[in-house]
């Protein structure tokens, strides 16, 4: 298993929908910043948004296991092998992320629980 590089490309904000449905003072995502880089494999990286992780973890897992060697969706979506573009599931302020397969080996820091 390899690590996957996650780069925050954009933090977006839908002002029109936020004015109708959002809480007062709502703005772009406060957790993720454009240009941030995280590395993941089987687990959510420290400091990474829980909701964003739920939206992308299956794609991270696929890339970590070599699925990125071919193009996702038969080449009709992303033209660069080993790269995927996803967003979190926040409809008012989605964060756009680039996932990239790497050659960095993942390390599982598993500590068994004594019973």
SVG drawing of the C-alpha trace seen along z (x, -y; Angstrom):
<svg xmlns="http://www.w3.org/2000/svg" viewBox="-34 -37 42 48">
<polyline fill="none" stroke="black" stroke-width="0.4" points="0.0,0.0 1.2,-3.5 0.5,-6.9 -1.9,-9.3 -1.1,-13.0 -4.2,-15.2 -3.9,-18.8 -6.6,-21.4 -7.1,-23.2 -10.0,-25.5 -12.3,-26.4 -15.5,-27.5 -18.6,-29.2 -22.1,-29.5 -23.2,-32.8 -26.7,-32.6 -27.6,-29.3 -26.0,-30.4 -28.2,-33.5 -31.3,-31.2 -30.2,-28.2 -27.0,-29.0 -26.6,-30.1 -25.8,-33.7 -22.1,-34.5 -21.4,-31.3 -18.4,-31.5 -15.9,-29.2 -14.8,-26.1 -12.8,-27.2 -10.9,-23.9 -9.2,-23.5 -7.0,-26.1 -6.0,-26.3 -2.6,-24.8 -2.6,-22.5 -1.2,-19.1 -2.0,-15.9 -0.8,-12.3 -3.1,-9.4 -3.3,-5.7 -5.8,-3.7 -6.5,-6.4 -7.6,-10.0 -4.7,-12.4 -4.3,-14.4 -6.1,-17.8 -8.2,-16.6 -12.0,-17.3 -14.1,-14.3 -16.8,-15.1 -14.3,-15.6 -12.6,-12.3 -16.0,-10.5 -16.4,-11.9 -13.0,-10.8 -11.8,-7.8 -12.8,-5.2 -10.9,-6.9 -7.9,-7.4 -8.0,-3.6 -8.3,-2.8 -5.3,-5.0 -3.3,-3.6 -3.8,-0.1 -2.8,-0.9 -6.1,-1.8 -4.6,-5.1 -2.3,-3.3 -5.2,-3.4 -7.5,-6.3 -10.6,-6.6 -13.8,-6.0 -12.1,-4.7 -10.4,-7.9 -13.5,-10.0 -13.1,-12.0 -9.5,-12.6 -6.8,-12.4 -3.8,-12.1 -3.3,-8.6 -3.0,-8.4 -4.9,-11.6 -8.5,-12.3 -10.3,-15.5 -13.0,-15.4 -14.9,-17.6 -16.3,-17.3 -20.1,-16.9 -20.8,-20.4 -23.3,-21.9 -22.8,-25.5 -19.0,-25.5 -17.4,-22.6 -13.7,-22.1 -12.1,-20.8 -9.2,-18.4 -6.7,-16.7 -5.8,-13.1 -2.5,-11.8 -1.0,-8.3 2.6,-8.4 5.5,-5.9 5.8,-6.5 5.2,-3.3 2.4,-3.5 3.2,-2.4 0.5,-0.9 1.1,-1.8 -1.0,0.9 -0.9,1.4 -2.8,4.5 -5.1,4.0 -4.4,6.3 -7.4,8.1"/>
</svg>
